[in-house]
Amino acid sequence: MKTVFRAALAAAIVVSFAGVAVAQQKAPGGTQKAPANAKQAPAPAPAQDAAPPQIALTEQQVQGFITATPEIAKITGALQAEPDKKTQDQLEALAKKAGFSGFEEYGTVSANVSMVLQGIDPKTKKFGDPKAMIQAQIAEVQADKKMKPAEKKEALGELNQALKEVQPIKNQGNIALVEKNYDKIAPLMQE
């Protein structure tokens, strides 16, 4: 269950940074002030406003995601604030090296992989209802007696927000691709 939860958070981070990078590239002079909450990894409000498009994933994109994610995660995991130009350039280069047109495409693929991963049961490795999976995670967190109250409150808040935002998978072929590569993808989404 933790894998699915971490997958959603990882996607939120990637999409948030991809949005900042794209906004800065499109702004005059290459700079634009990012939203005040761009640093916060599980920032559901911006993701809701600019939800990544659901695309039909290809095997090549999934393999590129598997290749690029460890290095990209090292960089994004170390960030204390929004990425500077040098960091954005590094992320862009890593994405291109993995076969993407740029970091924006990587972010879209990451978000689509995560959408499917939310609905995969880690025990059976089969796709089910994402809402039911999130509800099961909520019950698991509520029953956890070892979790600190502050952590529990934060986790429940994030899960409840994810429950409100979960979308049906539009491209059913994505499910088969993520299930097929589940054993490679799941470890990438863990902390």
RAJO-V380946 format. One line per field, one symbol per residue. ss: DSSP state (A for helix, B for strand, O for the rest). phi: phi as a letter, one per 40 degrees, with the letter a starting at -180 (. if undefined). psi: psi as a letter, one per 30 degrees, with the letter a starting at -180 (. if undefined). A space follows every 10 residues. Layout:
ss=???
phi=???
psi=???
This chain:
ss=OAAAAAAAAA AAAAAAAAAA AAAAAAOAAA OOOOOOOOOO OOOAAAAAAO OOOOOOOOAA AAAAAAAAAA AAAAAAAAOO OOOOAAAAAA AAAAAAAOOO OOAAAAAAAA AAAAAAAOOB BOOOOBBOOA AAAAAAAAAA AAAOOOOOAA AAAAAAAAAA AAAAAOOOOO OOAAAAAAAA OAAAAAAAAO O
phi=.ccccccccc cccccccccc cccccccdgg baccddcccc dccccccccb ccccbccbdc ccccccccdd cccccccccb acccdccdcc ccccccccgc cicccdcccd ccccdcddbc ccccgbcbcd cccccccccc ccccccccdc cccccccccc cccccdbccc bcccccccdd bdcccdcccc c
psi=eeeeeeeeee eeeeeeeeee eeeeefkkgg kkkllfgfej ehifeeeeeh kkkkljllee eeeeeeeeee eeeeeeffkf akkleeeeee eeeeeeeggl fafeeeeeee eeeeeeefgk kfefhkkaje eeeeeeeeee eefjffkkee eeeeeeeeee eeeefkkkke jffeeeeeee gefeeeffgl .
